[in-house]
Amino acid sequence: MVKKRFINILLLIMIITILSGCGGAEQTSDKEPEIPKTNQNDIELSIPPVLQNSEGEVLEGDEKALKALKKFINETDTTKQGEVGLSVVDFIEIAGDAPTKYAFMAALVNRSDQEGSDIEMKFTITNKATKVKIYDGDTITLPEEQFGFLKPNHAIPFKITIPDTENITSKMTVQDYDFKWEITNSKMKE
């Protein structure tokens, strides 16, 4: 008897569930349905050939910095819509026989509707603590054959070498430096 009653209750619950799912009872609510929010301005990293090996893979040791750079650009970067900005996220260690051991991992962030190549920039980078300018109006160029095109809603990562005289320590961050820069020449097109 108890078993029969349990089966009847279970059948009744199943019928109500089926009817409510098939439009039998329409539910109304004053709340608007929640639509997942996405950032329409997410920036994609365009990994340039200069940061890839012969198989097109990211150079060993750069993966972590590039992942941090992409996260920083999409969560923290302050480049306004319609502009090209600069993001500098981290120090990276340079492998091999480079004349310096460290570089800044940076990216040009394009939130404009233009694309460009052969971008030339002038940099002044100052150590805030020592007031020493490690770059003082120096020019850095991102040639098309090494860095490709800077497309809308994309960023081109690049490295800015740091002279060994800076004596980078584990306690230092990019916030210890003041970056002033401007694009002085480029092939921009709409």
VEXMI-635265 format. One record per residue: residue in one letter; x negated, y, z negated of N, C-alpha, C in turn. Coordinates in steps of 0.1 Angstrom, whole numbers, padded with zeros to 4 digits, always signed. Example, Ala and Ser with C-alpha at 12.3 -4.5 7.8 and 13.67 -1.06 7.14 Angstrom:
2
A-0132-0057-0078-0123-0045-0078-0132-0033-0078 S-0128-0022-0071-0137-0011-0071-0129+0000-0079 
//
This chain:
190
M-0008-0012+0000+0000+0000+0000-0009+0013+0000 V-0018+0013-0009-0028+0024-0010-0036+0026+0003 K-0039+0014+0009-0047+0014+0021-0039+0020+0032 K-0026+0016+0033-0017+0021+0044-0015+0036+0043 R-0013+0041+0030-0011+0055+0028-0024+0063+0032 F-0035+0057+0029-0048+0064+0032-0050+0065+0047 I-0046+0054+0055-0047+0054+0069-0037+0065+0075 N-0025+0066+0069-0015+0076+0074-0020+0090+0072 I-0026+0093+0061-0032+0106+0058-0043+0109+0068 L-0052+0099+0070-0063+0101+0079-0058+0103+0093 L-0047+0096+0098-0042+0098+0111-0036+0112+0112 L-0029+0117+0102-0023+0130+0101-0034+0141+0103 I-0044+0139+0096-0056+0149+0096-0061+0149+0110 M-0063+0138+0116-0068+0137+0130-0059+0144+0140 I-0046+0142+0139-0036+0148+0148-0037+0163+0146 I-0037+0168+0134-0038+0182+0132-0050+0188+0138 T-0062+0181+0136-0074+0186+0141-0074+0186+0156 I-0068+0176+0163-0067+0176+0177-0059+0187+0182 L-0047+0189+0176-0038+0199+0181-0044+0213+0179 S-0051+0216+0168-0056+0229+0166-0068+0232+0176 G-0075+0221+0180-0086+0223+0189-0081+0224+0204 C-0069+0220+0207-0063+0220+0220-0054+0232+0222 G-0055+0242+0214-0047+0254+0216-0033+0253+0210 G-0031+0243+0202-0018+0241+0195-0015+0253+0186 A-0025+0257+0178-0023+0268+0169-0034+0278+0171 E-0030+0290+0175-0040+0300+0179-0043+0308+0166 Q-0056+0310+0164-0060+0318+0152-0063+0332+0156 T-0059+0341+0149-0063+0355+0152-0071+0360+0140 S-0080+0370+0144-0088+0376+0134-0091+0390+0138 D-0093+0399+0128-0097+0412+0131-0111+0414+0134 K-0119+0404+0131-0133+0404+0134-0136+0401+0149 E-0145+0408+0155-0150+0405+0168-0159+0393+0168 P-0159+0385+0178-0168+0373+0178-0182+0378+0178 E-0191+0371+0170-0205+0375+0170-0212+0370+0182 I-0219+0379+0189-0226+0376+0201-0241+0377+0196 P-0249+0366+0199-0263+0367+0195-0270+0379+0202 K-0277+0385+0193-0284+0397+0198-0298+0393+0204 T-0301+0398+0215-0314+0396+0222-0320+0410+0225 N-0333+0410+0225-0339+0422+0228-0341+0423+0243 Q-0333+0432+0249-0334+0434+0264-0347+0439+0268 N-0355+0444+0259-0368+0450+0263-0380+0441+0259 D-0378+0428+0258-0389+0419+0255-0399+0421+0266 I-0412+0422+0262-0423+0424+0271-0430+0410+0273 E-0432+0407+0285-0439+0395+0289-0454+0398+0291 L-0463+0389+0286-0477+0391+0288-0481+0385+0302 S-0487+0393+0310-0493+0389+0322-0508+0386+0320 I-0511+0373+0318-0525+0370+0315-0533+0371+0327 P-0543+0381+0327-0551+0383+0339-0561+0373+0342 P-0566+0371+0354-0576+0361+0357-0588+0362+0349 V-0592+0374+0345-0604+0376+0337-0603+0369+0323 L-0591+0366+0318-0589+0360+0305-0585+0345+0307 Q-0588+0339+0319-0585+0326+0322-0597+0318+0327 N-0597+0305+0325-0608+0297+0331-0604+0293+0345 S-0613+0285+0352-0611+0282+0366-0598+0274+0368 E-0592+0267+0358-0580+0260+0359-0568+0268+0356 G-0570+0281+0354-0559+0290+0351-0554+0290+0336 E-0562+0284+0328-0558+0283+0313-0564+0294+0306 V-0558+0299+0295-0563+0309+0287-0577+0305+0281 L-0586+0315+0281-0599+0312+0276-0599+0307+0261 E-0607+0297+0258-0608+0292+0245-0611+0303+0235 G-0603+0303+0224-0605+0313+0214-0596+0325+0215 D-0590+0327+0227-0581+0338+0229-0566+0335+0227 E-0563+0322+0226-0549+0319+0225-0542+0325+0212 K-0549+0324+0201-0543+0329+0188-0542+0345+0189 A-0551+0351+0195-0551+0366+0196-0540+0370+0206 L-0538+0363+0217-0528+0366+0226-0514+0364+0221 K-0512+0353+0213-0499+0350+0207-0496+0361+0197 A-0506+0366+0189-0504+0377+0179-0501+0390+0187 L-0507+0392+0198-0505+0404+0206-0491+0404+0211 K-0486+0393+0217-0472+0393+0222-0462+0395+0211 K-0464+0389+0199-0455+0391+0188-0455+0406+0184 F-0467+0412+0183-0469+0426+0179-0461+0435+0189 I-0464+0432+0201-0457+0441+0212-0442+0440+0211 N-0436+0428+0209-0422+0427+0209-0415+0430+0196 E-0423+0431+0185-0417+0434+0172-0421+0447+0166 T-0433+0452+0170-0439+0464+0163-0442+0476+0172 D-0446+0473+0184-0450+0483+0194-0440+0495+0195 T-0446+0507+0195-0437+0519+0196-0436+0525+0209 T-0441+0519+0220-0440+0525+0233-0425+0527+0237 K-0422+0539+0241-0408+0542+0244-0404+0538+0258 Q-0391+0535+0259-0386+0532+0272-0390+0542+0283 G-0395+0538+0294-0399+0547+0305-0414+0551+0304 E-0421+0546+0294-0435+0549+0292-0444+0537+0294 V-0457+0540+0295-0468+0530+0294-0475+0533+0281 G-0477+0523+0273-0484+0525+0260-0495+0515+0258 L-0502+0517+0247-0513+0509+0243-0510+0502+0230 S-0513+0489+0229-0512+0482+0217-0525+0475+0214 V-0531+0477+0202-0543+0471+0198-0539+0463+0186 V-0542+0449+0186-0536+0441+0176-0547+0435+0167 D-0559+0431+0172-0568+0424+0164-0582+0425+0169 F-0591+0420+0160-0605+0418+0165-0606+0404+0170 I-0614+0402+0180-0616+0388+0184-0631+0386+0185 E-0636+0374+0182-0650+0371+0183-0653+0367+0198 I-0664+0372+0203-0668+0370+0217-0678+0358+0217 A-0675+0348+0224-0684+0336+0225-0695+0339+0235 G-0706+0331+0234-0716+0332+0245-0727+0342+0242 D-0733+0346+0253-0745+0355+0252-0741+0370+0254 A-0729+0373+0249-0725+0387+0251-0734+0397+0242 P-0736+0409+0247-0744+0418+0239-0737+0422+0226 T-0724+0420+0224-0718+0422+0212-0710+0410+0207 K-0707+0409+0194-0700+0398+0189-0685+0399+0188 Y-0680+0412+0188-0666+0414+0186-0660+0423+0197 A-0647+0422+0198-0639+0431+0207-0626+0433+0201 F-0619+0444+0205-0605+0446+0201-0597+0439+0212 M-0587+0432+0208-0577+0426+0217-0566+0437+0219 A-0565+0442+0231-0555+0452+0233-0546+0449+0245 A-0536+0457+0248-0528+0455+0260-0522+0468+0264 L-0521+0470+0277-0513+0481+0282-0498+0476+0283 V-0489+0483+0277-0475+0479+0277-0467+0488+0286 N-0460+0482+0296-0453+0489+0306-0438+0488+0303 R-0432+0499+0298-0418+0500+0296-0412+0509+0306 S-0419+0512+0317-0414+0521+0327-0409+0512+0339 D-0403+0519+0349-0398+0511+0361-0408+0511+0372 Q-0421+0515+0369-0431+0515+0379-0441+0504+0377 E-0448+0500+0387-0459+0490+0386-0471+0496+0391 G-0483+0491+0386-0495+0497+0391-0507+0488+0390 S-0518+0492+0395-0530+0484+0395-0542+0494+0395 D-0554+0488+0394-0566+0496+0393-0565+0508+0383 I-0561+0504+0371-0559+0514+0361-0572+0518+0354 E-0574+0531+0354-0586+0537+0348-0581+0545+0335 M-0588+0542+0324-0584+0549+0311-0596+0555+0305 K-0594+0566+0298-0605+0573+0290-0602+0570+0275 F-0612+0565+0268-0610+0561+0254-0619+0570+0245 T-0613+0573+0233-0621+0578+0222-0616+0569+0210 I-0626+0561+0205-0622+0553+0193-0631+0556+0182 T-0625+0560+0171-0633+0565+0159-0631+0556+0147 N-0642+0552+0140-0641+0545+0128-0636+0556+0117 K-0624+0553+0111-0618+0563+0102-0627+0565+0089 A-0634+0555+0085-0641+0556+0072-0654+0564+0075 T-0661+0560+0086-0675+0566+0088-0674+0579+0097 K-0662+0581+0104-0660+0592+0113-0669+0590+0126 V-0675+0578+0128-0684+0576+0139-0675+0572+0151 K-0678+0578+0162-0670+0575+0175-0678+0564+0182 I-0671+0552+0183-0678+0541+0189-0675+0542+0205 Y-0665+0549+0209-0663+0553+0222-0659+0568+0222 D-0665+0576+0230-0663+0590+0230-0660+0595+0244 G-0647+0594+0249-0643+0598+0262-0648+0588+0273 D-0652+0576+0269-0657+0566+0278-0645+0561+0287 T-0649+0556+0299-0639+0551+0308-0639+0536+0309 I-0627+0530+0309-0625+0516+0310-0616+0515+0322 T-0619+0506+0331-0611+0503+0343-0606+0489+0343 L-0594+0487+0347-0588+0474+0349-0585+0471+0364 P-0596+0466+0371-0594+0465+0385-0584+0454+0389 E-0577+0456+0400-0566+0447+0404-0571+0432+0405 E-0583+0430+0411-0587+0416+0413-0590+0409+0400 Q-0593+0416+0389-0595+0410+0376-0583+0410+0367 F-0575+0420+0368-0564+0422+0359-0550+0421+0365 G-0549+0421+0379-0536+0420+0386-0528+0433+0384 F-0515+0432+0386-0506+0443+0386-0500+0445+0372 L-0497+0457+0368-0490+0460+0355-0475+0462+0360 K-0467+0452+0358-0453+0452+0362-0444+0458+0351 P-0432+0463+0355-0423+0467+0345-0420+0456+0335 N-0418+0460+0322-0415+0450+0311-0426+0439+0310 H-0438+0443+0313-0450+0434+0312-0461+0441+0305 A-0470+0434+0300-0482+0439+0294-0494+0432+0299 I-0505+0439+0301-0517+0433+0305-0527+0433+0294 P-0531+0422+0288-0541+0422+0278-0555+0424+0283 F-0563+0430+0275-0577+0432+0278-0585+0434+0266 K-0598+0432+0267-0607+0434+0255-0615+0447+0256 I-0617+0453+0245-0626+0465+0244-0637+0460+0235 T-0649+0459+0240-0660+0455+0232-0664+0465+0221 I-0668+0459+0210-0672+0467+0198-0687+0466+0196 P-0694+0478+0196-0709+0477+0194-0712+0470+0181 D-0723+0463+0181-0728+0456+0169-0731+0465+0158 T-0734+0478+0161-0737+0488+0151-0725+0490+0141 E-0713+0485+0145-0701+0487+0137-0701+0477+0125 N-0709+0467+0125-0709+0457+0114-0695+0453+0109 I-0688+0447+0118-0674+0443+0115-0674+0432+0104 T-0666+0434+0094-0665+0425+0083-0651+0419+0083 S-0649+0408+0075-0636+0402+0074-0625+0410+0068 K-0629+0421+0060-0620+0429+0054-0615+0441+0063 M-0621+0442+0074-0617+0453+0083-0606+0449+0092 T-0598+0459+0096-0587+0456+0106-0587+0467+0116 V-0579+0466+0126-0578+0476+0137-0573+0489+0131 Q-0565+0489+0120-0560+0501+0114-0572+0510+0108 D-0584+0504+0107-0595+0512+0103-0601+0521+0114 Y-0594+0521+0126-0599+0529+0137-0588+0537+0142 D-0592+0549+0148-0583+0558+0154-0585+0557+0169 F-0574+0554+0177-0575+0553+0191-0568+0564+0198 K-0576+0571+0207-0571+0581+0215-0574+0577+0230 W-0564+0577+0238-0566+0572+0252-0556+0579+0261 E-0560+0579+0274-0551+0583+0284-0554+0576+0297 I-0544+0574+0306-0547+0569+0319-0551+0580+0328 T-0563+0579+0333-0568+0590+0342-0567+0588+0357 N-0564+0575+0360-0563+0572+0375-0556+0558+0376 S-0548+0556+0386-0542+0543+0388-0534+0544+0402 K-0531+0532+0407-0523+0531+0418-0509+0526+0413 M-0501+0536+0410-0487+0533+0405-0477+0535+0416 K-0468+0526+0417-0457+0527+0427-0444+0523+0421 E-0433+0528+0426-0420+0524+0421-0414+0512+0429 
//
